[in-house]
Amino acid sequence: MAAGGAIRGVNLSGWLILEQWVTPDLFAGTGAIDQPSLLERLGRTRYVDTVLEHWNSFITRDDFQHMAQRGFGAVRLPVPWHVFGPQGPLPGVHPGCLSHVDAAFDWAEEAGLAILLDIGSAPGSALSSDGVKLELDFTVSCRNALLDVVAGLARRYAGRDGFLGIEPIDEVRAQQRHGLSMSEGVPMSSLRMFYREAYDAVRDVAGDDPIVVLSDAGQPGAWRRFMAQERFKGVWLDTHLYRFSDRVDAAGPAGVRSLVNKCAGILNRARESGLPVMVGEWSGALPYADSSSTPEGRIAAQRVFMSAQLAAYDSCPAWFFQTWKTSARLRGWDARISLSSFERDML
């Protein structure tokens, strides 16, 4: 934890939910772009062996010790919808990973870290047993099954010292109106209802201590006074700050400042909700980098960009860098590399 109790953490992306950009070697030569297509290409037996080997080796106790030594206070742990395995809600054909979540809590508590559980819904990775994209087809049965997952995890880890809270759905896609048509996604009314039900599910089994984090669904200004009333305790809004819809020239200081201003603007819109706003994912990667810059110049620009972001996020109750580890040690995304030149006290 940083001064004042603010939480400075890292994501554990690409561990329990495989992501191609984190571990491209797992997907190499298969033609797969995500976990479901990897299953299709490898076949169930080989797929299960590959996944289990990755879960057992990619993140270990040593990683948690190193995160603590670097000054981080928490991890945001994405878990799949099928975390409970074949006997759980939305089992599908994927193996469960509950024992690995248990291990993460043991390792976190040994290292003095907290865990924010995040039920992942990255496009293509959150599929039910019949192949429905849950972030698009948010039916009553799908919603109820997800609520069972949320309640089951909250019940299992209630009272654990390392249980910070739970984010019931990650990066869900909300519908947006474009003229006379609506984009694909979950209707805002359905998403709001789900958030209220998820809040009640957590409170019923785990009491008031765990925080309940709501994804802003890509619409940071759409949550004015939502669940900000006194009866809702420990509710935060999560916004992700590394996607930029318009092209930005980040070659010089002006470009870097423009990006930081965009991030600050998104935070300000999210704060109109009246909820504490955390940054669930951010990175040091500069979009549209100037190819004529020297490697040293790009590294210097990245450090300026990250320093400015750290200052901008200082008033947030928490931020989580994206991510702790990548197999290719990607500068800008891998905390071991990106944040290696920052002093422990800055975190």
Buried (B, 14 or more C-beta within 10 A) or exposed (E): BBEEEBBBBBBBBBBBBBBBBBBBEBBEEBEBEBBBBBBBBBEEEEBBEBBEEBBEEBBEBEBBBBBBEBBBBBBBBBBBBBBBBEEBBBBBEBBBBBEBBEBBBBBBBEBBBBBBBBBBBBEBBBBBEEEBBBBBEBEEEBBEBBBBBBBBBBBBBBEBEBBBBBBBBBBBBBBBEEEEEEEEBBEBEBBBEBBEBBBBBBBEBBEEBBBBBBBBBBBBBBBEEBBBEEEBEBBBBBBBBBEBEEEBBBBEEEBBBBBBEBBBEBBEBBBBBBBBBBBBBBBBBBBEBBEEBEEEBBBEBBBBBBBBBBEBBEEBBBBBBBBBBBBEEBBBBBBBBBBEEBEEEBB
